[in-house]
């Protein structure tokens, strides 16, 4: 006998162990010979990571697709693995070394440090894999890969060397996002935009040769003025047309810098003139390129000011007492101390026109936590523009499709304006760049040191000492190979031939460029085929008010805590049910608790079936069912099979979840089980036997349909229902529609609609729960008359109706509603006070109108809409929608009260 309740905490680990012991998720398990393949590569979580709500959503949706495909007989591979997470992992290990008061990485050297990181990975890394198993992820865990494992490292080597020899990887001096704390370049994704209160300093730059004339520029980073190499004005700005081509003399330094005409300068912003520092600002870098301005770096890697012996800074600057004083005052200062000193020095010279408070966004490194610097440095780059062209064509021509389709615009915007991809990082943990330098700086890129030495020998005609590049590759470089490197490439493996290209990629919008686009570029370049046909972009999980989750707000919801409290199935079903395309998920523990109740409802239904001895009967033919109620439930089950399958196939997970939820809760539990109780307890043995077989059959279909969403509870119930001979539910066949009897479906759905409407009217009209009412049907056709007579017993039992009759017109003093072509009326004279009910409903409508008016006034206030947080405005709009729905319901109730006699 099933336990009274489903104890997720104790059962889920047992089910997980059962799946793993049976090797149920190995590629090919349960596949039909003609089933075809279905492949997903997991977006590899960081080896340092812990399951967060984004992971929970992403992997739940993948698992729904994977379990469904497996049950449909496909040869399924869900490829798991982890990313080595260069910066994050190096930080974790260095922090651990510091806490243990061990020597630092530079003290122990590169080789010893990397060995220490590998030990940490083996002992402590990869915790998230076990957390994904707790979620129910049905990956082929036997094939787990790591971006630093031997096979993937070989793939990275081949790709780097080949792209270099093809001229698609090169070294260049450009601006990068530089983290002065971690001392490495970082990607845009690792940059957080932080809104900060700062200042806007307005400096006056003297015009060369025009005594007393100045041009005013404004800056939020005064220290960068030391590297200014130009001033830009708009070519159509009348104020400065006569100055274009002239020079200013840079204060504190004495450098002559040109005034150039460039559209970047906005005549409407500030003074309309912009200082240009190409080595310290990304926009200025582009202006500098267009106008041939010098790139003058005035900082070191720690963002300290470097002026002494700085050739770029001193080039073309005449020696002067002012220059010497500036160098003495500022050299070696950190950037923020230098900022204060520069402002003071400009003020002393009367060149500080004004200072304004300024709220602006300052980019910070997400790991180092300090403001990043646009920094001019030598780095390795990929010619992304060339690689992007075939990837753009793939989406334009429909070989790869984004779902929802609107994300294609984001993809095109990025890809068609793509910049060179900086792939080098100044770290020790990662794939070390396979480049060696000769004594004169000549570079040799080869797959091994031996090959580099051979190439150097051919170049120099003698043996020379080579020095290897210290940098490692950006982790996005290795993860860009993920769809084919995990399958064994560059070797021509059977897995690569069978499972590439993959079927679909499920990921978040924030890495469309960083990962999706780069997989497209590398897949097309090396495999000559798109890595996936569909890209499903899922929504963002927000808190219940619609606010983005963040530790600083204290509104982060931990999926592991929800699993502990409500079970993995409840969390999974909640996420799926709310995963509407293009709409963010507003999550709260209360919602998860609600869907746990759904699991409880199913559990209780299964216990009812068990107590009534509803067991699968292999000899039973559904088409032979005689009872309308059984033919109805089989028809509705078939419709649900279609709806759930279509929802999953079209990535409308919420529609699929809604279909199975409605069928289980409403159709099967609330109606079918209620309608068959008299049959199961009656004297007709044949009818009871048929009903038991149908109930068991439909319950088995429910478990199969629900399994991709809620795998633990369904596998547990399947074990009881099907027994050992039923095998694993995870490997059972997806159900098929068995019967379509429209007549029976219409018949029982008429009964369900009638009883539901009666119950709704009784509730809205405040009819006492114990009161029984007559039911009068007017305007009924022959079919409705016959149904009323045939279902009289069920209507009386389920709707608390004591007498049923037909009439030409509805009686007075009745509440009325439509049922098909007929009007149903509940005579309520003597049961409720109509005048009091009209008064109550009228007052309630007035109260709701007041609330709608209040909200309309609030939402009509432009200041409120503009200034209030987005989630607050959204909540108020949602509240208004609820009141409008309440008003419609109340008006309908008021309209049901007919004129009294």
C-alpha positions in Angstrom: 0.0 0.0 0.0 1.3 3.5 -0.8 2.2 5.6 2.1 -0.3 8.2 3.2 1.9 11.0 1.8 4.8 11.3 -0.6 8.0 12.0 1.4 10.2 13.7 -1.3 13.1 14.1 1.1 13.5 10.4 1.7 12.3 9.0 -1.7 14.1 11.2 -4.2 17.6 9.9 -3.3 16.3 6.3 -3.6 14.9 7.0 -7.1 18.1 8.7 -8.2 20.1 5.7 -7.1 17.7 3.4 -9.0 18.2 5.4 -12.2 22.0 5.4 -11.8 22.2 1.7 -10.9 20.2 0.9 -14.0 22.4 3.2 -16.2 19.1 4.6 -17.4 20.5 7.8 -18.9 23.4 6.3 -20.9 23.2 7.4 -24.6 21.0 5.0 -26.5 19.0 3.7 -23.5 15.4 2.9 -24.5 16.1 3.9 -28.1 14.1 2.4 -31.0 16.1 1.4 -34.1 14.2 3.9 -36.1 13.9 6.6 -33.4 16.7 8.9 -34.6 19.0 10.9 -32.3 18.4 13.7 -29.9 21.4 15.6 -28.5 21.8 18.4 -26.0 25.1 19.7 -24.6 24.7 21.1 -21.2 25.8 24.7 -20.8 28.9 23.8 -18.7 28.6 25.3 -15.2 31.7 26.6 -13.5 33.7 24.0 -11.5 33.5 26.5 -8.6 29.7 26.9 -9.0 26.7 26.1 -6.9 23.2 25.6 -8.2 21.3 28.9 -8.5 17.8 29.5 -9.8 19.1 30.2 -13.4 20.7 26.7 -13.4 17.6 25.2 -12.0 15.4 26.6 -14.8 17.9 25.9 -17.5 18.4 22.3 -16.5 14.8 21.6 -15.8 13.8 22.7 -19.3 16.6 20.6 -20.8 15.6 17.6 -18.8 11.9 17.9 -19.9 13.1 17.8 -23.5 15.5 14.9 -22.9 13.1 12.7 -20.9 10.4 13.3 -23.5 12.7 12.4 -26.4 14.0 9.3 -24.6 10.4 8.1 -24.0 9.6 8.8 -27.7 12.3 6.2 -28.6 15.1 8.5 -29.7 18.7 7.7 -29.1 19.3 10.5 -26.5 22.6 12.0 -25.4 22.5 14.8 -22.9 26.2 15.6 -22.6 27.2 16.9 -19.2 30.4 18.6 -18.1 32.0 21.6 -16.4 34.0 24.7 -17.3 37.4 25.2 -15.6 36.4 28.9 -14.9 39.9 30.4 -15.1 39.5 33.5 -12.9 37.0 32.1 -10.4 39.0 28.9 -9.8 42.3 30.7 -9.5 40.8 33.1 -7.0 39.3 30.2 -4.9 42.6 28.4 -4.6 44.6 31.6 -3.9 42.1 32.6 -1.2 42.4 29.1 0.3 46.2 29.4 0.3 46.0 32.8 2.0 43.6 31.5 4.7 46.0 28.6 5.4 48.9 31.1 5.5 50.7 29.2 2.7 53.2 30.8 0.4 51.6 32.7 -2.6 51.4 31.4 -6.1 54.4 33.5 -7.3 56.4 32.1 -4.4 55.7 28.5 -5.3 55.8 28.9 -9.1 53.5 28.2 -11.9 53.8 24.4 -12.1 53.3 23.9 -8.4 50.3 26.2 -8.4 48.6 24.5 -11.3 49.1 21.1 -9.5 47.5 22.6 -6.4 44.5 23.8 -8.5 44.1 20.3 -10.0 44.1 18.8 -6.4 41.4 21.4 -5.4 39.3 20.4 -8.4 39.6 16.7 -7.6 38.8 17.2 -3.9 36.4 20.1 -3.8 35.4 21.2 -7.3 32.3 20.1 -9.1 29.8 20.2 -6.3 27.2 21.5 -8.8 27.1 18.1 -10.5 25.7 16.4 -7.5 23.2 19.3 -7.1 22.1 18.8 -10.7 21.5 15.1 -9.9 19.3 16.2 -6.9 17.3 18.3 -9.4 16.7 15.1 -11.4 18.9 15.9 -14.4 19.0 12.8 -16.6 22.4 13.4 -18.2 24.7 10.6 -19.4 26.9 11.0 -16.4 29.3 8.3 -17.8 30.4 10.9 -20.4 31.1 13.8 -18.1 33.7 16.2 -19.6 35.8 19.0 -18.3 37.2 21.9 -20.4 40.7 21.2 -19.1 40.6 17.4 -19.6 43.1 15.8 -22.0 40.7 15.5 -24.9 39.3 19.0 -24.8 42.8 20.4 -24.3 43.9 18.7 -27.5 40.9 20.2 -29.3 41.9 23.7 -28.0 45.5 23.3 -29.2 44.4 22.2 -32.7 41.9 25.1 -33.0 44.4 27.8 -31.8 47.2 26.6 -34.1 45.0 26.2 -37.1 43.3 29.6 -36.7 46.8 31.2 -36.2 48.1 29.6 -39.4 45.0 30.7 -41.2 45.6 34.3 -40.1 42.5 34.3 -38.0 44.3 34.6 -34.6 46.9 37.3 -34.2 48.5 39.5 -31.6 47.6 43.2 -31.4 47.8 46.2 -29.0 44.3 47.3 -28.3 42.1 48.4 -25.4 40.8 45.7 -23.1 38.7 45.6 -19.9 41.5 45.4 -17.4 41.0 44.4 -13.7 43.7 46.2 -11.7 43.1 43.8 -8.7 43.3 40.5 -10.6 45.9 41.9 -13.1 44.2 40.4 -16.1 42.0 41.3 -19.1 38.4 40.2 -18.5 35.5 39.8 -20.9 32.5 42.1 -21.1 30.4 39.4 -19.4 32.7 39.7 -16.3 32.1 43.4 -16.1 29.3 44.7 -13.9 27.8 48.1 -14.5 27.5 49.8 -11.1 25.6 53.1 -10.7 27.6 55.4 -8.5 27.5 59.0 -7.2 30.4 60.9 -8.7 31.4 64.2 -10.1 31.8 65.8 -13.5 34.8 68.1 -13.6 34.9 70.8 -16.2 38.5 71.7 -17.2 39.6 74.6 -19.4 42.3 73.8 -22.0 44.1 76.9 -23.4 44.1 77.4 -27.2 47.6 77.6 -28.6 48.5 81.0 -29.8 45.3 82.7 -28.5 45.9 84.2 -25.2 43.0 84.1 -22.8 40.9 81.7 -25.0 40.0 78.3 -23.8 38.0 75.3 -24.8 36.1 73.5 -21.9 35.9 69.7 -21.6 34.2 67.7 -18.9 35.4 64.4 -17.5 34.5 61.9 -14.7 38.1 60.6 -14.7 40.4 63.6 -14.3 43.5 61.5 -14.0 43.2 60.3 -17.6 43.8 63.8 -18.9 47.5 63.1 -18.6 47.1 60.8 -21.6 45.0 63.2 -23.7 46.1 63.4 -27.3 43.2 65.4 -28.8 40.0 67.3 -28.3 37.0 66.5 -30.5 34.2 68.8 -31.6 31.3 68.1 -33.9 32.0 69.2 -37.5 28.8 71.2 -37.6 29.2 72.9 -34.3 29.3 76.6 -35.2 31.0 77.5 -31.9 34.2 75.6 -32.7 34.4 75.6 -36.5 37.3 78.1 -36.5 39.2 76.0 -34.0 39.2 72.7 -36.0 42.8 72.0 -37.0 44.2 74.2 -34.3 45.8 72.9 -31.0 45.4 73.2 -27.3 48.2 73.0 -24.8 47.5 70.3 -22.3 47.6 71.8 -18.8 50.0 70.3 -16.3 51.9 68.6 -19.2 52.5 71.0 -22.0 51.7 68.6 -24.8 50.3 70.1 -28.0 47.2 68.2 -29.0 45.0 68.8 -32.0 41.3 69.9 -32.1 39.6 67.5 -34.5 36.2 67.3 -36.0 34.4 64.1 -35.2 30.7 63.1 -35.0 31.4 61.4 -31.6 31.2 64.9 -30.0 27.6 65.8 -29.1 26.9 69.6 -29.4 24.0 69.1 -27.0 26.1 67.5 -24.3 28.0 69.7 -21.9 30.2 72.2 -23.7 30.1 70.1 -26.9 33.9 69.5 -26.7 35.3 66.1 -25.6 38.8 65.3 -24.4 40.1 62.3 -26.3 42.3 59.7 -24.4 42.7 56.8 -26.8 44.6 54.6 -24.4 42.1 54.9 -21.6 38.6 54.9 -23.1 36.9 52.6 -25.6 35.1 55.3 -27.5 38.2 57.5 -27.5 40.2 54.6 -28.9 37.9 54.6 -32.0 38.0 58.4 -32.3 41.8 58.2 -32.1 41.9 55.6 -34.9 39.8 57.8 -37.1 41.9 60.9 -36.5 45.4 59.4 -36.1 45.8 60.5 -32.5 48.5 59.1 -30.3 47.7 56.3 -27.8 49.3 57.4 -24.5 49.1 55.0 -21.6 49.7 56.7 -18.3 49.0 53.7 -16.0 50.6 50.4 -15.0 48.8 47.1 -14.6 47.8 48.1 -11.0 46.2 51.3 -12.2 49.0 53.4 -10.7 50.1 56.6 -12.6 53.4 56.0 -14.6 55.0 59.2 -15.9 58.8 58.8 -15.2 60.6 57.3 -18.2 57.2 56.8 -20.0 58.3 57.3 -23.6 54.7 57.6 -24.9 53.8 60.2 -22.3 57.0 62.3 -22.8 57.1 62.1 -26.6 57.0 65.6 -28.2 56.5 67.3 -24.8 59.1 70.1 -24.2 60.9 69.9 -20.9 59.5 72.5 -18.4 59.3 73.2 -14.7 55.5 72.5 -14.9 56.1 69.1 -16.5 58.8 68.2 -13.9 56.4 69.3 -11.1 53.6 67.2 -12.5 55.8 64.1 -12.8 57.0 64.6 -9.2 53.5 65.1 -7.9 51.7 62.3 -9.6 54.1 59.5 -10.6 53.4 56.3 -8.6 50.1 57.4 -7.2 47.1 55.1 -7.4 44.4 56.4 -9.9 42.0 57.7 -7.2 44.6 59.6 -5.3 45.9 61.0 -8.5 42.4 62.1 -9.4 42.2 64.3 -6.3 45.7 65.7 -7.0 45.0 66.5 -10.6 41.8 68.4 -9.7 43.6 70.3 -7.0 46.4 71.2 -9.5 43.9 72.4 -12.1 42.1 74.4 -9.5 45.3 76.1 -8.4 45.9 77.2 -12.0 42.4 78.6 -12.4 41.6 75.9 -15.0 38.8 74.2 -13.0 35.7 75.8 -14.4 33.1 74.0 -12.3 32.3 70.7 -10.6 28.9 69.0 -10.8 27.4 66.1 -8.9 27.0 63.3 -11.4 25.2 59.9 -11.1 26.9 57.6 -13.6 27.6 54.0 -14.3 31.1 52.7 -13.5 32.1 49.3 -14.8 33.5 47.0 -12.1 35.1 43.5 -12.4 32.6 41.0 -11.1 35.3 39.0 -9.4 37.9 41.6 -8.3 35.1 44.0 -7.2 37.0 47.2 -8.3 36.4 49.6 -11.2 38.0 48.2 -14.3 40.3 50.3 -16.5 40.2 50.4 -20.3 43.8 49.5 -20.7 46.1 49.5 -23.8 48.0 46.2 -23.9 49.3 43.5 -26.1 46.8 40.6 -26.3 45.8 37.7 -28.6 42.8 38.2 -30.7 40.5 36.2 -33.0 39.3 37.7 -36.2 35.7 37.4 -35.2 34.3 39.5 -38.1 35.5 36.9 -40.6 34.2 33.9 -38.6 30.9 35.6 -38.0 29.9 35.8 -41.6 28.8 32.2 -42.1 27.2 32.2 -38.6 25.1 35.2 -39.6 24.1 33.5 -42.8 23.0 30.3 -40.9 20.4 32.2 -38.9 19.3 34.5 -41.7 18.8 31.4 -44.0 16.9 29.5 -41.3 19.4 26.7 -40.7 19.5 27.7 -37.0 16.4 29.2 -35.4 16.1 31.2 -32.2 13.1 30.6 -30.0 11.6 33.1 -29.2 12.4 34.5 -32.7 12.9 38.1 -31.4 16.3 37.1 -30.0 17.6 36.8 -33.6 17.7 40.6 -33.7 20.0 40.7 -30.7 22.2 38.1 -32.4 22.4 40.1 -35.6 23.1 43.4 -33.8 26.1 41.8 -32.0 27.4 39.8 -34.9 27.1 42.5 -37.6 29.0 44.9 -35.4 31.4 42.4 -34.0 34.9 43.5 -32.7 38.1 41.4 -32.5 37.7 38.9 -29.7 40.4 39.2 -27.0 41.2 35.6 -26.0 44.3 35.9 -23.8 44.1 36.2 -20.0 47.0 37.0 -17.6 46.3 33.9 -15.4 48.0 30.6 -14.6 44.9 28.4 -14.6 43.7 27.6 -18.0 44.9 26.5 -21.5 48.3 28.0 -21.9 48.7 29.7 -25.2 50.9 27.6 -27.5 53.2 30.4 -28.6 57.0 30.6 -28.1 59.2 33.6 -28.7 62.7 33.7 -30.1 65.4 36.1 -28.8 64.3 38.8 -31.2 60.6 38.4 -30.4 59.7 36.3 -33.4 56.7 34.1 -32.5 56.3 30.4 -33.2 52.8 29.0 -32.7 52.8 25.2 -32.7 51.0 22.3 -30.9 54.1 21.4 -28.8 57.4 22.9 -27.7 59.3 20.4 -29.9 57.4 21.6 -33.0 58.1 25.2 -32.0 61.8 24.5 -31.6 61.8 22.8 -35.0 60.1 25.9 -36.6 62.6 28.2 -34.8 65.5 26.1 -36.2 64.1 26.5 -39.7 63.7 30.2 -39.2 67.1 31.0 -37.5 69.1 28.2 -39.1 70.4 27.4 -35.6 69.1 26.4 -32.2 67.9 29.2 -30.0 66.4 29.5 -26.6 62.6 29.9 -26.8 60.4 31.5 -24.2 56.7 30.4 -23.9 53.9 32.9 -23.7 52.8 33.3 -20.1 49.1 33.9 -20.9 46.2 31.4 -20.9 43.1 31.4 -23.1 39.8 32.9 -22.2 37.5 30.2 -20.9 34.9 31.1 -23.6 37.5 29.9 -26.2 37.4 26.3 -25.0 33.6 26.3 -24.3 33.1 27.5 -27.9 34.2 24.0 -29.0 31.9 22.3 -26.6 29.3 20.7 -29.0 32.0 18.8 -30.9 35.0 18.6 -28.5 32.9 16.8 -26.0 32.2 14.1 -28.6 35.9 13.4 -29.2 36.9 15.9 -31.9 39.6 16.3 -33.3 39.4 12.5 -33.5 36.8 11.0 -35.8 34.9 9.2 -33.1 31.6 7.2 -33.6 29.9 9.6 -31.1 30.9 12.6 -33.2 29.5 11.0 -36.3 26.2 10.0 -34.5 25.5 13.0 -32.2 26.8 16.0 -34.1 25.1 18.4 -34.9 23.1 18.6 -31.7 19.4 19.1 -31.7 18.8 22.2 -29.5 20.7 24.5 -27.2 18.9 25.8 -24.1 20.5 28.8 -22.6 20.0 32.4 -21.2 20.0 35.6 -23.3 23.0 37.0 -21.6 25.4 34.6 -23.3 24.0 34.7 -26.8 27.2 36.5 -27.9 29.7 35.1 -25.5 28.8 31.4 -26.0 26.0 30.8 -28.6 27.6 32.9 -31.3 31.1 31.6 -30.8 29.9 28.0 -30.9 28.2 28.9 -34.2 31.4 30.4 -35.5 33.7 27.5 -34.5 31.2 24.8 -35.3 30.8 26.1 -38.9 34.6 26.6 -39.3 35.8 23.3 -38.0 32.8 21.0 -38.5 31.4 22.7 -41.6 27.9 22.4 -40.1 25.8 24.4 -37.6 26.3 23.0 -34.0 22.5 23.0 -33.3 19.3 23.6 -35.2 17.3 25.4 -32.5 18.4 27.8 -29.8 15.8 28.2 -27.0 16.4 31.3 -25.0 14.7 31.0 -21.6 13.5 33.8 -19.4 15.0 35.3 -16.3 13.8 34.1 -12.9 12.9 37.1 -10.7 11.5 37.4 -7.2 7.7 37.4 -6.6 7.6 41.2 -7.2 9.4 41.0 -10.5 12.7 42.3 -9.2 16.0 40.8 -10.3 17.5 38.6 -7.7 20.7 39.8 -6.1 22.6 39.3 -2.9 22.7 43.0 -2.2 18.8 43.2 -2.3 18.6 40.0 -0.1 15.9 38.5 -2.4 17.9 35.6 -3.8 15.9 32.3 -3.7 18.1 29.2 -3.2 16.8 26.3 -5.3 18.4 23.8 -3.0 16.4 25.2 0.0 13.2 24.9 -2.1 14.1 21.3 -2.9 14.7 20.6 0.8 11.3 22.1 1.7 9.1 21.1 -1.2 10.9 18.5 -3.2 12.5 18.7 -6.6 9.3 17.8 -8.5 7.5 20.9 -7.1 10.3 23.2 -8.0 10.6 21.7 -11.5 6.9 21.9 -12.2 6.7 25.4 -11.0 9.5 26.6 -13.3 8.0 24.7 -16.3 4.5 26.0 -15.6 5.8 29.6 -15.5 8.2 29.3 -18.4 6.2 31.3 -21.0 8.2 32.3 -24.0 9.5 35.9 -23.7 8.1 36.4 -20.2 10.2 36.5 -17.0 9.3 34.2 -14.2 8.1 35.7 -10.9 9.0 33.1 -8.4 8.0 32.7 -4.7 8.1 29.8 -2.3 4.3 30.0 -2.1 4.1 29.1 -5.8 6.3 26.1 -5.3 4.2 25.1 -2.3 1.1 25.3 -4.6 2.6 22.9 -7.1 3.6 20.6 -4.3 -0.1 20.4 -3.6 -0.5 19.3 -7.2 1.8 16.3 -6.5 -0.2 15.6 -3.3 -3.4 15.6 -5.4 -2.0 13.1 -7.8 -0.6 10.9 -4.9 -4.0 10.8 -3.3 -5.7 9.9 -6.6 -3.2 7.0 -7.0 -4.0 5.8 -3.5 -7.7 5.9 -4.3 -7.1 3.9 -7.4 -5.0 1.4 -5.4 -7.7 1.1 -2.8 -10.3 0.5 -5.5 -8.0 -2.2 -7.0 -7.5 -0.3 -10.3 -4.6 -2.2 -11.8 -3.3 -2.4 -15.4 -5.0 -5.1 -17.4 -2.8 -6.1 -20.4 -5.8 -7.8 -22.0 -8.1 -4.8 -21.9 -8.8 -3.1 -25.2 -9.7 0.6 -24.6 -11.8 0.6 -27.8 -14.1 -1.9 -26.1 -15.1 0.4 -23.3 -18.9 0.8 -23.1 -19.5 3.4 -20.4 -19.7 7.0 -21.6 -17.6 8.2 -18.6 -14.8 5.8 -19.5 -14.9 6.7 -23.2 -14.9 10.4 -22.2 -11.8 10.1 -20.0 -9.9 8.1 -22.7 -10.8 10.8 -25.2 -9.7 13.6 -22.9 -6.5 11.7 -22.2 -5.8 11.4 -25.9 -6.3 15.2 -26.3 -3.9 15.8 -23.4 -1.3 13.5 -24.9 -1.4 15.7 -28.1 -1.3 19.0 -26.2 1.6 18.0 -23.9 3.6 16.6 -26.8 3.0 19.6 -29.0 3.9 22.0 -26.1 7.2 20.3 -25.5 8.1 20.1 -29.2 7.4 23.8 -29.7 9.3 24.8 -26.4 6.0 26.1 -24.9 6.7 24.4 -21.6 4.1 26.4 -19.8 1.4 25.2 -22.3 2.5 21.6 -21.8 2.5 21.9 -18.0 -0.9 23.6 -18.1 -2.4 20.8 -20.2 -1.2 18.0 -17.9 -2.1 20.1 -14.7 -5.6 20.7 -15.9 -6.1 17.1 -16.9 -4.8 15.7 -13.7 -6.3 18.1 -11.2 -9.6 18.9 -12.9 -10.5 16.2 -15.3 -9.1 13.1 -13.7 -9.1 13.8 -10.0 -12.0 16.2 -9.5 -14.4 14.7 -12.1 -13.5 11.3 -13.3 -12.7 9.7 -9.9 -15.9 11.4 -8.5 -18.1 10.2 -11.3 -16.9 6.6 -11.2 -17.3 6.1 -7.4 -20.9 4.8 -7.8 -19.7 2.4 -10.6 -16.8 1.0 -8.6 -19.1 0.5 -5.6 -22.1 -0.7 -7.6 -23.4 -4.2 -8.4 -22.5 -4.2 -12.1 -19.3 -6.3 -12.1 -18.6 -5.8 -15.8 -18.9 -2.0 -15.6 -16.7 -2.0 -12.5 -14.0 -4.1 -14.1 -14.0 -1.9 -17.2 -13.7 1.2 -15.1 -10.9 -0.2 -13.0 -9.0 -1.1 -16.2 -9.6 2.4 -17.7 -8.7 4.2 -14.5 -5.4 2.3 -14.3 -4.7 2.9 -18.0 -5.3 6.6 -17.7 -3.3 6.8 -14.5 -0.4 5.2 -16.3 -0.7 7.7 -19.1 -0.7 10.5 -16.6 2.5 9.3 -15.0 4.2 9.1 -18.4 3.0 12.6 -19.5 4.0 14.1 -16.2 7.3 12.3 -15.9 9.5 14.8 -17.8 8.2 17.5 -15.5 8.1 15.6 -12.1 10.3 12.6 -12.5 10.6 11.5 -8.8 6.9 11.2 -7.8 5.9 9.7 -11.1 8.7 7.0 -11.0 7.6 6.2 -7.5 4.0 5.8 -8.4 4.9 3.8 -11.6 6.8 1.4 -9.4 3.7 0.7 -7.5 1.3 0.7 -10.4 3.2 -1.3 -13.0 5.3 -3.5 -10.7 8.7 -5.0 -11.5 7.5 -6.1 -15.0 6.8 -2.5 -15.9 10.5 -1.5 -15.8 11.6 2.0 -15.3 9.1 4.8 -16.1 12.1 6.9 -17.4 12.5 4.3 -20.2 8.9 3.5 -20.9 7.2 4.6 -24.2 5.5 7.9 -24.5 1.7 7.4 -24.5 -0.5 7.5 -27.6 -4.0 8.7 -28.1 -6.1 5.5 -27.8 -9.7 6.6 -28.4 -11.6 9.6 -29.8 -15.3 9.5 -29.0 -16.6 13.0 -29.5 -20.1 12.1 -28.6 -19.2 10.7 -25.2 -16.8 13.6 -24.6 -19.6 16.1 -25.4 -22.0 14.2 -23.1 -19.8 14.1 -20.0 -18.3 17.6 -20.6 -21.9 18.9 -20.7 -22.5 17.3 -17.3 -19.2 18.8 -15.9 -20.0 22.2 -17.3 -23.5 22.1 -15.7 -22.3 21.0 -12.3 -19.4 23.5 -12.3 -21.7 26.4 -13.2 -24.2 25.5 -10.5 -21.4 25.3 -7.9 -20.0 28.7 -9.2 -23.4 30.4 -9.0 -24.1 29.0 -5.5 -20.8 30.4 -4.4 -21.2 33.8 -6.0 -24.8 34.1 -4.7 -23.9 33.2 -1.1 -26.2 30.2 -1.1 -25.7 28.3 2.2 -23.6 25.2 1.7 -26.2 22.9 3.2 -29.1 24.3 1.1 -30.5 22.2 -1.8 -32.0 24.1 -4.7 -34.2 23.1 -7.6 -32.9 23.3 -11.2 -35.0 24.4 -14.1 -33.9 24.1 -17.7 -35.6 26.3 -20.3 -35.1 26.4 -24.1 -33.5 23.0 -24.0 -33.2 20.9 -27.2 -33.9 17.1 -27.2 -30.2 16.3 -26.5 -30.1 18.5 -23.5 -33.4 17.1 -22.2 -32.1 13.6 -22.6 -28.8 14.4 -20.8 -30.7 16.0 -17.9 -32.7 12.9 -17.4 -29.8 10.5 -17.9 -27.5 12.3 -15.5 -30.2 13.2 -12.9 -28.6 11.1 -10.2 -25.1 12.5 -10.7 -26.4 16.1 -10.9 -28.3 15.7 -7.6 -25.2 14.2 -5.9 -22.6 16.6 -7.2 -24.5 19.9 -7.4 -26.8 19.6 -4.4 -29.9 19.9 -6.6 -33.2 18.4 -5.2 -35.6 18.7 -8.1 -35.0 19.0 -11.9 -37.6 20.2 -14.4 -38.1 21.6 -17.8 -39.9 24.9 -18.5 -40.7 27.3 -21.4 -39.3 30.3 -19.5 -36.9 30.7 -16.5 -38.8 31.2 -13.2 -38.6 34.5 -11.4 -36.4 35.0 -8.3 -33.8 32.8 -9.9 -30.1 32.9 -10.7 -29.5 32.1 -14.4 -26.7 30.9 -16.6 -26.4 29.4 -20.1 -25.6 25.8 -20.7 -25.4 25.1 -24.4 -28.5 26.3 -26.2 -30.5 26.2 -22.9 -30.9 28.5 -19.9 -30.4 27.0 -16.5 -32.1 28.6 -13.5 -31.7 28.1 -9.8 -34.9 29.4 -8.0 -33.6 30.9 -4.9 -36.7 32.4 -3.3 -36.7 31.7 0.4 -33.0 30.6 0.2 -31.4 34.0 -0.2 -32.6 37.6 0.4 -32.5 39.0 -3.1 -32.7 42.6 -2.0 -29.8 42.1 0.4 -27.8 40.2 -2.2 -28.3 43.0 -4.8 -27.2 45.5 -2.2 -24.2 43.5 -1.3 -23.1 43.0 -4.9 -23.7 46.7 -5.7 -21.6 47.9 -2.7 -18.9 45.4 -3.6 -18.8 46.7 -7.2 -18.6 50.3 -6.0 -15.7 49.3 -3.7 -13.9 47.7 -6.6 -14.5 50.7 -8.9 -12.9 52.9 -6.2 -9.8 50.7 -6.2 -9.6 50.7 -10.1 -10.0 54.5 -10.1 -7.2 54.8 -7.4 -4.9 52.6 -9.5 -5.7 54.4 -12.7 -4.8 57.7 -11.1 -1.5 56.2 -9.8 -0.6 54.6 -13.1 -1.6 57.7 -15.0 1.0 59.7 -13.0 4.0 59.9 -15.3 6.4 60.7 -12.4 5.4 57.5 -10.6 5.7 55.3 -13.7 9.1 56.9 -14.5 10.6 56.8 -11.0 9.2 53.8 -9.3 11.1 50.5 -9.7 9.9 48.5 -12.7 8.6 45.6 -10.6 6.5 48.0 -8.5 4.8 49.5 -11.5 4.2 45.9 -12.9 2.7 44.9 -9.6 0.3 47.8 -9.6 -0.8 47.0 -13.2 -1.3 43.4 -12.2 -3.4 44.5 -9.2 -5.6 46.6 -11.5 -6.1 43.6 -13.8 -7.2 41.5 -10.8 -9.8 44.2 -9.8 -11.1 44.4 -13.3 -11.6 40.6 -13.3 -13.4 40.9 -9.9 -15.7 43.5 -11.3 -16.7 41.4 -14.3 -17.4 38.5 -11.9 -19.5 40.6 -9.6 -21.5 42.2 -12.5 -22.2 38.7 -13.8 -23.5 37.6 -10.4 -25.7 40.7 -10.2 -27.0 40.1 -13.7 -28.0 36.6 -12.7 -30.6 37.8 -10.2 -33.9 37.9 -12.2 -36.7 40.2 -11.3 -38.5 39.1 -8.2 -42.2 38.2 -8.3 
